[in-house]
Amino acid sequence: MKYLHTMVRVTNVEASLKFYRDALGMDVLSHKDNEAGRYTLIFLAAPGDHSAQIELTYNWPALDGKAEVYTGGRNFGHVAYAVPDIYATCQRLVDHGVTVLRPPRDGRMAFVRSPDQISIELLQA
């Protein structure tokens, strides 16, 4: 058995890419639009380690223009990434307009949220 990825549903592709790709610095491995299924899948991974991936799933609005509304659930905790310099990572996130919810007071751990309120834990490598 091998871990492949974690999927999260997103409501705005561009806002999500600005967060995961631009602010967090993740690599986009693939970006596919499925016209028949009316969805977009984007796979990302940490630079230098493409073995653990995150899949962003965007379900297109229905033909009547109504978009599905997602509500948070307590059954999902967070996604965690080790970073080489937690302070530099948090500064890059702040520079991209991301609020650091739990700054790295101890130099080891911080928490931020994606545009869709997915909690991201950052740990000092």
ZAGUNU-778525 format. One record per residue: x, y, z of N, C-alpha, C in turn; residue in three letters. Coordinates in steps of 0.1 Angstrom, whole numbers, padded with zeros to 4 digits, always signed. Each point is the difference from the previous one (the first is absolute). Example, Ala and Ser with C-alpha at 12.3 -4.5 7.8 and 13.67 -1.06 7.14 Angstrom:
<nodes>
+0132-0057+0078-0009+0012+0000+0009+0012+0000ala -0004+0011-0007+0009+0011+0000-0008+0011+0008ser 
</nodes>
This chain:
<nodes>
+0008-0012+0000-0008+0012+0000+0009+0012+0000met -0004+0010-0007+0007+0013-0001-0009+0012+0001lys +0003+0009+0008-0008+0013+0001+0001+0007-0014tyr -0011+0005-0005+0000+0007-0012-0002+0015+0001leu -0012+0004+0006-0003+0014+0001-0012+0002+0010his -0002+0013+0003-0012+0004+0007-0007+0010-0009thr -0013-0002+0000-0009+0008-0009-0007+0010+0009met +0000+0013-0005-0009+0010+0006-0008+0007-0011val -0012+0003+0003-0008+0007-0009+0002+0015+0002arg +0001+0007-0012+0003+0014+0001-0012+0008-0008val -0001+0012+0004-0011+0008-0006+0005+0010-0010thr +0013+0002-0001+0006+0010-0009+0014-0004-0004asn +0001-0005-0012+0013-0005-0005+0011+0010+0001val -0002+0012-0004+0011+0010+0000+0004+0004+0014glu -0010+0002+0009+0004+0002+0014+0007-0011+0007ala -0004-0012-0004+0007-0012+0005+0014-0001-0005ser +0002+0002-0013+0014+0000-0005+0009+0011+0005leu -0006+0012+0003+0008+0010+0006+0005-0004+0014lys -0009-0008+0007+0004-0004+0013+0010-0012-0001phe -0004-0011-0006+0008-0012+0000+0013+0001-0008tyr -0001+0006-0012+0011+0001-0009+0009+0012+0003arg -0007+0012+0001+0008+0012+0001+0005+0003+0014asp -0009-0001+0010+0003+0003+0014+0008-0011+0007ala -0006-0013-0001+0007-0011+0006+0012-0005-0008leu +0000+0003-0013+0011-0004-0009+0000-0014-0005gly -0012-0006-0001-0001-0013-0005+0001-0001-0015met +0004-0012-0005+0001-0002-0014-0014-0005-0005asp -0004+0005-0011-0012-0005-0007+0005-0012-0009val -0005-0012+0003+0003-0012-0007-0009-0002-0012leu -0012+0003+0001-0010-0001-0011-0012+0009+0003ser -0006+0004-0011-0012+0008+0000-0009-0004-0011his -0011-0007+0003-0009-0005-0010-0014+0004+0002lys -0006+0006-0011-0014+0003+0000-0008-0011-0007asp -0010-0005+0006-0008-0011-0005-0014+0006-0004asn -0001+0003-0013-0013+0006-0005-0012-0008+0002glu +0001-0013-0003-0011-0010+0002-0005-0001+0015ala +0010-0001+0009-0003-0001+0014-0002+0013+0007gly +0003+0011-0007-0001+0014+0005+0008+0002+0013arg +0013-0004+0000+0008+0002+0011+0015+0003-0004tyr +0008+0005+0009+0014+0003-0002+0007-0008+0011thr +0011-0006-0004+0009-0007+0010+0014+0006-0002leu +0006+0004+0011+0013+0006+0001+0008-0008+0010ile +0011-0006-0004+0009-0007+0010+0012+0008+0002phe +0003+0002+0013+0012+0007+0004+0008-0008+0010leu +0013+0004+0002+0008-0007+0010+0011+0010+0004ala +0006-0003+0011+0011+0008+0005+0012-0001-0010ala +0008+0010-0002+0011+0000-0008+0010-0011+0004pro +0005-0008-0009+0010-0010+0004-0006-0013+0006gly -0014+0000+0002-0006-0012+0006-0014-0001-0006asp -0001-0006-0012-0012-0002-0007-0008-0012+0004his +0005-0008+0010-0006-0012+0004-0013+0002+0009ser -0001+0011+0007-0012+0003+0008-0007+0012-0007ala -0011-0002-0006-0007+0010-0008-0013+0004+0007gln -0004+0012-0004-0013+0005+0003-0008+0003-0013ile -0012-0005+0000-0009+0002-0012-0010+0010+0003glu +0000+0011-0008-0010+0010+0001-0011-0004-0010leu -0012-0001+0005-0012-0003-0009-0009+0011+0000thr -0002+0006-0012-0010+0010-0002-0012-0005-0008tyr -0011-0001+0006-0013-0004-0007-0006+0012-0006asn -0002+0000-0013-0005+0012-0007-0014+0002+0005trp -0005+0013-0001-0014+0003+0003-0009-0009-0009pro -0012-0003+0006-0010-0007-0008-0004+0009-0013ala -0006-0007-0009-0004+0008-0012-0009+0011+0002leu -0007+0000+0012-0009+0011+0003+0008+0011+0007asp +0014-0001+0001+0008+0010+0006+0003-0001+0015gly -0007-0010+0007+0001-0001+0014+0012-0009+0004lys +0008+0006+0009+0012-0008+0004-0003-0007+0013ala +0006-0011+0002-0002-0008+0012+0007+0007+0012glu -0006+0000+0011+0005+0007+0012+0006-0011+0009val +0013+0002+0004+0006-0010+0009+0000+0005+0014tyr -0003-0009+0010+0001+0004+0014+0012-0008+0006thr +0006+0006+0010+0011-0007+0007-0005-0011+0008gly +0009-0010+0002-0004-0011+0008+0011-0003+0010gly -0003-0005+0012+0010-0003+0010+0007-0013-0003arg -0004-0007-0010+0006-0013-0003+0013+0002-0008asn +0003+0012-0004+0013+0003-0007+0008+0010+0008phe +0012-0004+0004+0008+0009+0008+0008+0010-0007gly +0011-0005-0006+0009+0009-0008+0009-0008-0009his +0007+0008-0009+0011-0005-0008+0013+0006+0006val +0010-0008+0001+0013+0004+0006+0011-0001-0010ala +0009+0011+0001+0012+0000-0009+0012+0004+0009tyr +0011-0007-0002+0013+0004+0006+0006+0010-0009ala +0005+0011+0006+0006+0011-0008+0015+0002+0006val +0009+0004-0009+0014+0002+0004+0002+0012+0010pro -0008+0010-0002+0001+0012+0009-0014+0005+0003asp -0005-0003+0011-0014+0003+0003-0003+0016+0001ile +0010+0007+0004-0002+0015+0000+0000+0006-0014tyr +0009-0005-0008+0000+0005-0014-0013-0004-0007ala -0005-0013+0002-0012-0004-0006-0012+0008+0004thr -0001+0003+0013-0011+0008+0005+0001+0015-0005cys +0012+0005-0002+0002+0013-0006-0005+0000-0014gln +0004-0010-0008-0005-0001-0014-0015-0001+0000arg -0006-0007+0009-0015-0001+0000-0006+0014+0003leu +0006+0007+0010-0005+0013+0003+0001+0010-0012val +0012-0001-0006+0002+0008-0012-0010-0002-0011asp -0006-0012+0000-0010-0004-0010-0014+0003+0006his -0001+0007+0011-0013+0004+0006-0007-0011+0008gly +0008-0011+0004-0006-0010+0008+0002+0003+0015val -0011-0002+0008+0001+0002+0014+0006-0013+0007thr +0010+0002+0007+0006-0011+0008-0008-0001+0013val -0009-0010+0001-0009-0001+0012+0007-0004+0013leu +0010-0008-0001+0009-0003+0011+0014+0001-0004arg +0006+0012+0003+0014+0002-0004+0009-0010+0007pro +0012-0002-0005+0010-0009+0005+0007+0005+0013pro -0008+0002+0010+0006+0005+0013+0011-0008+0005arg -0001-0013-0002+0011-0009+0005+0010-0004-0010asp -0001+0006-0012+0009-0003-0011-0002-0013-0006gly -0011-0007+0003-0002-0013-0005-0013-0002-0008arg -0011+0007+0004-0013-0003-0006-0008+0013-0003met -0007+0000-0011-0009+0011-0003-0012-0006-0007ala -0011+0008+0000-0012-0004-0007-0005+0012-0009phe -0004-0004-0012-0007+0010-0009-0012-0007-0006val -0009+0007-0007-0011-0006-0007+0000+0004-0014arg -0005-0009-0008-0001+0002-0015-0013+0009-0002ser -0002+0005-0012-0012+0008-0003-0013-0008+0003pro +0001-0013+0000-0012-0008+0003+0000-0005+0015asp +0008+0006+0008+0001-0003+0014+0005-0013+0004gln +0009-0006-0009+0007-0012+0003+0012+0004+0009ile +0001-0007+0012+0011+0004+0009+0013-0007-0005ser +0010+0008+0000+0013-0004-0005+0010+0001+0012ile +0006-0011+0004+0010+0001+0011+0014+0000-0006glu +0008+0010+0004+0014+0001-0005+0009-0004+0012leu +0009-0009-0003+0009-0005+0010+0015+0002-0004leu +0008+0005+0009+0014+0002-0003+0006-0013-0002gln +0007-0001-0012+0007-0013-0004+0011-0003+0010ala 
</nodes>
